[in-house]
Amino acid sequence: MKEQKASLAFKIDVRLADRVRSFCRERGVKYGFFIEKALEERLQREELKEDLLDLKVLRPSEKEAVSLEDYLKDKAHERL
């Protein structure tokens, strides 16, 4: 099945746009592919930063955590 694509329109600094176009042209990389991969990588980096912050915040309460198996057992007993 062919991947669906969507268009995004945005304004960026002319010098940056020129640099990206030149970079892609010199290396034979498609402009849209380059932008798509750059956006994916940036999103992954931002998500990783959020995950690391969650880990830092939640680390102190890790001692209070219970295993998923124990949690599910307790929930099953509550329903009875």
NUVOKOL-869790 format. One record per atom (N, C-alpha, C): atom name; z, x, y; residue in one letter; residue number from 1. Coordinates in steps of 0.05 Angstrom, whole numbers. Layout:
% residues N
site: CA&c3: Z&c1: X&c2: Y&code: a&pos: NUM $
...
% end
This chain:
% residues 80
site: N&c3: 0&c1: 17&c2: -24&code: m&pos: 1 $
site: CA&c3: 0&c1: 0&c2: 0&code: m&pos: 1 $
site: C&c3: 0&c1: 18&c2: 25&code: m&pos: 1 $
site: N&c3: -17&c1: 11&c2: 44&code: k&pos: 2 $
site: CA&c3: -20&c1: 27&c2: 68&code: k&pos: 2 $
site: C&c3: 4&c1: 23&c2: 87&code: k&pos: 2 $
site: N&c3: 14&c1: 45&c2: 98&code: e&pos: 3 $
site: CA&c3: 37&c1: 43&c2: 116&code: e&pos: 3 $
site: C&c3: 29&c1: 29&c2: 142&code: e&pos: 3 $
site: N&c3: 46&c1: 11&c2: 151&code: q&pos: 4 $
site: CA&c3: 41&c1: -3&c2: 176&code: q&pos: 4 $
site: C&c3: 48&c1: 15&c2: 199&code: q&pos: 4 $
site: N&c3: 34&c1: 13&c2: 221&code: k&pos: 5 $
site: CA&c3: 38&c1: 29&c2: 245&code: k&pos: 5 $
site: C&c3: 43&c1: 10&c2: 268&code: k&pos: 5 $
site: N&c3: 58&c1: 19&c2: 288&code: a&pos: 6 $
site: CA&c3: 62&c1: 5&c2: 313&code: a&pos: 6 $
site: C&c3: 57&c1: 24&c2: 336&code: a&pos: 6 $
site: N&c3: 50&c1: 12&c2: 358&code: s&pos: 7 $
site: CA&c3: 45&c1: 28&c2: 383&code: s&pos: 7 $
site: C&c3: 70&c1: 28&c2: 400&code: s&pos: 7 $
site: N&c3: 75&c1: 51&c2: 412&code: l&pos: 8 $
site: CA&c3: 96&c1: 53&c2: 432&code: l&pos: 8 $
site: C&c3: 83&c1: 64&c2: 458&code: l&pos: 8 $
site: N&c3: 91&c1: 53&c2: 480&code: a&pos: 9 $
site: CA&c3: 80&c1: 63&c2: 506&code: a&pos: 9 $
site: C&c3: 104&c1: 72&c2: 522&code: a&pos: 9 $
site: N&c3: 102&c1: 96&c2: 533&code: f&pos: 10 $
site: CA&c3: 124&c1: 107&c2: 549&code: f&pos: 10 $
site: C&c3: 112&c1: 127&c2: 568&code: f&pos: 10 $
site: N&c3: 127&c1: 134&c2: 588&code: k&pos: 11 $
site: CA&c3: 118&c1: 154&c2: 608&code: k&pos: 11 $
site: C&c3: 136&c1: 179&c2: 604&code: k&pos: 11 $
site: N&c3: 123&c1: 202&c2: 604&code: i&pos: 12 $
site: CA&c3: 137&c1: 227&c2: 603&code: i&pos: 12 $
site: C&c3: 125&c1: 246&c2: 624&code: i&pos: 12 $
site: N&c3: 139&c1: 267&c2: 629&code: d&pos: 13 $
site: CA&c3: 130&c1: 287&c2: 648&code: d&pos: 13 $
site: C&c3: 103&c1: 297&c2: 640&code: d&pos: 13 $
site: N&c3: 85&c1: 299&c2: 660&code: v&pos: 14 $
site: CA&c3: 57&c1: 308&c2: 655&code: v&pos: 14 $
site: C&c3: 56&c1: 335&c2: 643&code: v&pos: 14 $
site: N&c3: 74&c1: 353&c2: 651&code: r&pos: 15 $
site: CA&c3: 74&c1: 380&c2: 640&code: r&pos: 15 $
site: C&c3: 81&c1: 380&c2: 611&code: r&pos: 15 $
site: N&c3: 100&c1: 363&c2: 603&code: l&pos: 16 $
site: CA&c3: 108&c1: 362&c2: 575&code: l&pos: 16 $
site: C&c3: 85&c1: 350&c2: 559&code: l&pos: 16 $
site: N&c3: 72&c1: 329&c2: 569&code: a&pos: 17 $
site: CA&c3: 50&c1: 317&c2: 554&code: a&pos: 17 $
site: C&c3: 28&c1: 338&c2: 550&code: a&pos: 17 $
site: N&c3: 22&c1: 353&c2: 571&code: d&pos: 18 $
site: CA&c3: 1&c1: 374&c2: 569&code: d&pos: 18 $
site: C&c3: 9&c1: 395&c2: 548&code: d&pos: 18 $
site: N&c3: 34&c1: 403&c2: 548&code: r&pos: 19 $
site: CA&c3: 43&c1: 423&c2: 528&code: r&pos: 19 $
site: C&c3: 40&c1: 413&c2: 500&code: r&pos: 19 $
site: N&c3: 48&c1: 387&c2: 496&code: v&pos: 20 $
site: CA&c3: 46&c1: 376&c2: 469&code: v&pos: 20 $
site: C&c3: 17&c1: 374&c2: 460&code: v&pos: 20 $
site: N&c3: 0&c1: 365&c2: 478&code: r&pos: 21 $
site: CA&c3: -29&c1: 362&c2: 471&code: r&pos: 21 $
site: C&c3: -41&c1: 390&c2: 465&code: r&pos: 21 $
site: N&c3: -34&c1: 410&c2: 481&code: s&pos: 22 $
site: CA&c3: -44&c1: 437&c2: 476&code: s&pos: 22 $
site: C&c3: -34&c1: 448&c2: 450&code: s&pos: 22 $
site: N&c3: -8&c1: 444&c2: 445&code: f&pos: 23 $
site: CA&c3: 4&c1: 453&c2: 420&code: f&pos: 23 $
site: C&c3: -11&c1: 441&c2: 396&code: f&pos: 23 $
site: N&c3: -15&c1: 415&c2: 397&code: c&pos: 24 $
site: CA&c3: -28&c1: 401&c2: 374&code: c&pos: 24 $
site: C&c3: -57&c1: 409&c2: 371&code: c&pos: 24 $
site: N&c3: -71&c1: 411&c2: 394&code: r&pos: 25 $
site: CA&c3: -99&c1: 419&c2: 393&code: r&pos: 25 $
site: C&c3: -102&c1: 448&c2: 381&code: r&pos: 25 $
site: N&c3: -86&c1: 467&c2: 390&code: e&pos: 26 $
site: CA&c3: -87&c1: 494&c2: 381&code: e&pos: 26 $
site: C&c3: -81&c1: 497&c2: 352&code: e&pos: 26 $
site: N&c3: -64&c1: 480&c2: 341&code: r&pos: 27 $
site: CA&c3: -56&c1: 482&c2: 313&code: r&pos: 27 $
site: C&c3: -69&c1: 462&c2: 295&code: r&pos: 27 $
site: N&c3: -86&c1: 445&c2: 306&code: g&pos: 28 $
site: CA&c3: -100&c1: 426&c2: 290&code: g&pos: 28 $
site: C&c3: -82&c1: 404&c2: 279&code: g&pos: 28 $
site: N&c3: -61&c1: 397&c2: 294&code: v&pos: 29 $
site: CA&c3: -42&c1: 376&c2: 286&code: v&pos: 29 $
site: C&c3: -49&c1: 351&c2: 302&code: v&pos: 29 $
site: N&c3: -49&c1: 328&c2: 288&code: k&pos: 30 $
site: CA&c3: -55&c1: 303&c2: 302&code: k&pos: 30 $
site: C&c3: -32&c1: 297&c2: 321&code: k&pos: 30 $
site: N&c3: -39&c1: 288&c2: 345&code: y&pos: 31 $
site: CA&c3: -20&c1: 282&c2: 366&code: y&pos: 31 $
site: C&c3: 0&c1: 261&c2: 357&code: y&pos: 31 $
site: N&c3: -9&c1: 239&c2: 346&code: g&pos: 32 $
site: CA&c3: 8&c1: 217&c2: 337&code: g&pos: 32 $
site: C&c3: 27&c1: 226&c2: 315&code: g&pos: 32 $
site: N&c3: 17&c1: 242&c2: 296&code: f&pos: 33 $
site: CA&c3: 33&c1: 252&c2: 274&code: f&pos: 33 $
site: C&c3: 56&c1: 269&c2: 285&code: f&pos: 33 $
site: N&c3: 49&c1: 287&c2: 304&code: f&pos: 34 $
site: CA&c3: 69&c1: 305&c2: 316&code: f&pos: 34 $
site: C&c3: 91&c1: 289&c2: 330&code: f&pos: 34 $
site: N&c3: 83&c1: 270&c2: 346&code: i&pos: 35 $
site: CA&c3: 103&c1: 254&c2: 360&code: i&pos: 35 $
site: C&c3: 120&c1: 238&c2: 341&code: i&pos: 35 $
site: N&c3: 108&c1: 226&c2: 320&code: e&pos: 36 $
site: CA&c3: 123&c1: 211&c2: 301&code: e&pos: 36 $
site: C&c3: 144&c1: 228&c2: 287&code: e&pos: 36 $
site: N&c3: 136&c1: 252&c2: 278&code: k&pos: 37 $
site: CA&c3: 155&c1: 270&c2: 264&code: k&pos: 37 $
site: C&c3: 177&c1: 279&c2: 283&code: k&pos: 37 $
site: N&c3: 170&c1: 284&c2: 308&code: a&pos: 38 $
site: CA&c3: 190&c1: 293&c2: 328&code: a&pos: 38 $
site: C&c3: 211&c1: 271&c2: 332&code: a&pos: 38 $
site: N&c3: 202&c1: 246&c2: 334&code: l&pos: 39 $
site: CA&c3: 221&c1: 224&c2: 337&code: l&pos: 39 $
site: C&c3: 238&c1: 220&c2: 313&code: l&pos: 39 $
site: N&c3: 226&c1: 222&c2: 289&code: e&pos: 40 $
site: CA&c3: 242&c1: 220&c2: 264&code: e&pos: 40 $
site: C&c3: 264&c1: 242&c2: 263&code: e&pos: 40 $
site: N&c3: 256&c1: 266&c2: 269&code: e&pos: 41 $
site: CA&c3: 275&c1: 288&c2: 268&code: e&pos: 41 $
site: C&c3: 298&c1: 284&c2: 289&code: e&pos: 41 $
site: N&c3: 291&c1: 275&c2: 312&code: r&pos: 42 $
site: CA&c3: 312&c1: 270&c2: 333&code: r&pos: 42 $
site: C&c3: 331&c1: 248&c2: 324&code: r&pos: 42 $
site: N&c3: 320&c1: 227&c2: 313&code: l&pos: 43 $
site: CA&c3: 337&c1: 205&c2: 303&code: l&pos: 43 $
site: C&c3: 356&c1: 215&c2: 281&code: l&pos: 43 $
site: N&c3: 346&c1: 231&c2: 263&code: q&pos: 44 $
site: CA&c3: 362&c1: 242&c2: 242&code: q&pos: 44 $
site: C&c3: 385&c1: 259&c2: 253&code: q&pos: 44 $
site: N&c3: 378&c1: 276&c2: 273&code: r&pos: 45 $
site: CA&c3: 399&c1: 293&c2: 286&code: r&pos: 45 $
site: C&c3: 420&c1: 276&c2: 299&code: r&pos: 45 $
site: N&c3: 412&c1: 255&c2: 313&code: e&pos: 46 $
site: CA&c3: 432&c1: 238&c2: 327&code: e&pos: 46 $
site: C&c3: 449&c1: 224&c2: 306&code: e&pos: 46 $
site: N&c3: 437&c1: 214&c2: 285&code: e&pos: 47 $
site: CA&c3: 453&c1: 200&c2: 264&code: e&pos: 47 $
site: C&c3: 472&c1: 220&c2: 251&code: e&pos: 47 $
site: N&c3: 464&c1: 244&c2: 246&code: l&pos: 48 $
site: CA&c3: 481&c1: 265&c2: 235&code: l&pos: 48 $
site: C&c3: 505&c1: 270&c2: 253&code: l&pos: 48 $
site: N&c3: 500&c1: 272&c2: 280&code: k&pos: 49 $
site: CA&c3: 521&c1: 276&c2: 299&code: k&pos: 49 $
site: C&c3: 542&c1: 253&c2: 297&code: k&pos: 49 $
site: N&c3: 532&c1: 229&c2: 295&code: e&pos: 50 $
site: CA&c3: 550&c1: 206&c2: 293&code: e&pos: 50 $
site: C&c3: 566&c1: 207&c2: 267&code: e&pos: 50 $
site: N&c3: 553&c1: 215&c2: 245&code: d&pos: 51 $
site: CA&c3: 567&c1: 217&c2: 219&code: d&pos: 51 $
site: C&c3: 589&c1: 239&c2: 221&code: d&pos: 51 $
site: N&c3: 583&c1: 261&c2: 234&code: l&pos: 52 $
site: CA&c3: 602&c1: 283&c2: 236&code: l&pos: 52 $
site: C&c3: 626&c1: 274&c2: 253&code: l&pos: 52 $
site: N&c3: 620&c1: 259&c2: 274&code: l&pos: 53 $
site: CA&c3: 642&c1: 249&c2: 291&code: l&pos: 53 $
site: C&c3: 660&c1: 230&c2: 275&code: l&pos: 53 $
site: N&c3: 647&c1: 212&c2: 260&code: d&pos: 54 $
site: CA&c3: 663&c1: 193&c2: 243&code: d&pos: 54 $
site: C&c3: 680&c1: 209&c2: 223&code: d&pos: 54 $
site: N&c3: 669&c1: 230&c2: 211&code: l&pos: 55 $
site: CA&c3: 684&c1: 246&c2: 192&code: l&pos: 55 $
site: C&c3: 708&c1: 259&c2: 206&code: l&pos: 55 $
site: N&c3: 703&c1: 269&c2: 230&code: k&pos: 56 $
site: CA&c3: 725&c1: 282&c2: 245&code: k&pos: 56 $
site: C&c3: 747&c1: 262&c2: 251&code: k&pos: 56 $
site: N&c3: 739&c1: 238&c2: 259&code: v&pos: 57 $
site: CA&c3: 759&c1: 218&c2: 267&code: v&pos: 57 $
site: C&c3: 774&c1: 207&c2: 243&code: v&pos: 57 $
site: N&c3: 759&c1: 203&c2: 221&code: l&pos: 58 $
site: CA&c3: 771&c1: 191&c2: 197&code: l&pos: 58 $
site: C&c3: 785&c1: 210&c2: 178&code: l&pos: 58 $
site: N&c3: 780&c1: 236&c2: 181&code: r&pos: 59 $
site: CA&c3: 792&c1: 256&c2: 163&code: r&pos: 59 $
site: C&c3: 822&c1: 253&c2: 160&code: r&pos: 59 $
site: N&c3: 837&c1: 249&c2: 181&code: p&pos: 60 $
site: CA&c3: 866&c1: 247&c2: 178&code: p&pos: 60 $
site: C&c3: 875&c1: 223&c2: 161&code: p&pos: 60 $
site: N&c3: 860&c1: 202&c2: 160&code: s&pos: 61 $
site: CA&c3: 867&c1: 179&c2: 144&code: s&pos: 61 $
site: C&c3: 857&c1: 180&c2: 115&code: s&pos: 61 $
site: N&c3: 844&c1: 202&c2: 108&code: e&pos: 62 $
site: CA&c3: 832&c1: 206&c2: 82&code: e&pos: 62 $
site: C&c3: 853&c1: 204&c2: 60&code: e&pos: 62 $
site: N&c3: 877&c1: 214&c2: 65&code: k&pos: 63 $
site: CA&c3: 899&c1: 214&c2: 46&code: k&pos: 63 $
site: C&c3: 906&c1: 185&c2: 37&code: k&pos: 63 $
site: N&c3: 902&c1: 166&c2: 54&code: e&pos: 64 $
site: CA&c3: 908&c1: 138&c2: 49&code: e&pos: 64 $
site: C&c3: 886&c1: 124&c2: 33&code: e&pos: 64 $
site: N&c3: 864&c1: 136&c2: 30&code: a&pos: 65 $
site: CA&c3: 841&c1: 123&c2: 17&code: a&pos: 65 $
site: C&c3: 846&c1: 119&c2: -13&code: a&pos: 65 $
site: N&c3: 834&c1: 98&c2: -23&code: v&pos: 66 $
site: CA&c3: 836&c1: 92&c2: -52&code: v&pos: 66 $
site: C&c3: 807&c1: 93&c2: -63&code: v&pos: 66 $
site: N&c3: 805&c1: 98&c2: -89&code: s&pos: 67 $
site: CA&c3: 779&c1: 100&c2: -101&code: s&pos: 67 $
site: C&c3: 766&c1: 72&c2: -101&code: s&pos: 67 $
site: N&c3: 740&c1: 72&c2: -102&code: l&pos: 68 $
site: CA&c3: 726&c1: 46&c2: -103&code: l&pos: 68 $
site: C&c3: 734&c1: 30&c2: -128&code: l&pos: 68 $
site: N&c3: 737&c1: 44&c2: -150&code: e&pos: 69 $
site: CA&c3: 745&c1: 31&c2: -175&code: e&pos: 69 $
site: C&c3: 772&c1: 17&c2: -172&code: e&pos: 69 $
site: N&c3: 792&c1: 31&c2: -160&code: d&pos: 70 $
site: CA&c3: 818&c1: 18&c2: -156&code: d&pos: 70 $
site: C&c3: 816&c1: -5&c2: -137&code: d&pos: 70 $
site: N&c3: 801&c1: -2&c2: -116&code: y&pos: 71 $
site: CA&c3: 797&c1: -23&c2: -96&code: y&pos: 71 $
site: C&c3: 786&c1: -48&c2: -109&code: y&pos: 71 $
site: N&c3: 765&c1: -44&c2: -125&code: l&pos: 72 $
site: CA&c3: 753&c1: -67&c2: -139&code: l&pos: 72 $
site: C&c3: 772&c1: -80&c2: -159&code: l&pos: 72 $
site: N&c3: 788&c1: -64&c2: -173&code: k&pos: 73 $
site: CA&c3: 807&c1: -76&c2: -191&code: k&pos: 73 $
site: C&c3: 827&c1: -93&c2: -176&code: k&pos: 73 $
site: N&c3: 837&c1: -83&c2: -153&code: d&pos: 74 $
site: CA&c3: 856&c1: -99&c2: -137&code: d&pos: 74 $
site: C&c3: 844&c1: -125&c2: -127&code: d&pos: 74 $
site: N&c3: 818&c1: -124&c2: -119&code: k&pos: 75 $
site: CA&c3: 805&c1: -148&c2: -109&code: k&pos: 75 $
site: C&c3: 801&c1: -168&c2: -132&code: k&pos: 75 $
site: N&c3: 796&c1: -158&c2: -156&code: a&pos: 76 $
site: CA&c3: 793&c1: -176&c2: -179&code: a&pos: 76 $
site: C&c3: 819&c1: -189&c2: -186&code: a&pos: 76 $
site: N&c3: 841&c1: -175&c2: -184&code: h&pos: 77 $
site: CA&c3: 868&c1: -187&c2: -189&code: h&pos: 77 $
site: C&c3: 875&c1: -207&c2: -168&code: h&pos: 77 $
site: N&c3: 867&c1: -202&c2: -143&code: e&pos: 78 $
site: CA&c3: 873&c1: -221&c2: -121&code: e&pos: 78 $
site: C&c3: 860&c1: -248&c2: -126&code: e&pos: 78 $
site: N&c3: 836&c1: -248&c2: -138&code: r&pos: 79 $
site: CA&c3: 821&c1: -273&c2: -143&code: r&pos: 79 $
site: C&c3: 834&c1: -289&c2: -165&code: r&pos: 79 $
site: N&c3: 849&c1: -277&c2: -182&code: l&pos: 80 $
site: CA&c3: 860&c1: -292&c2: -205&code: l&pos: 80 $
site: C&c3: 884&c1: -308&c2: -198&code: l&pos: 80 $
% end
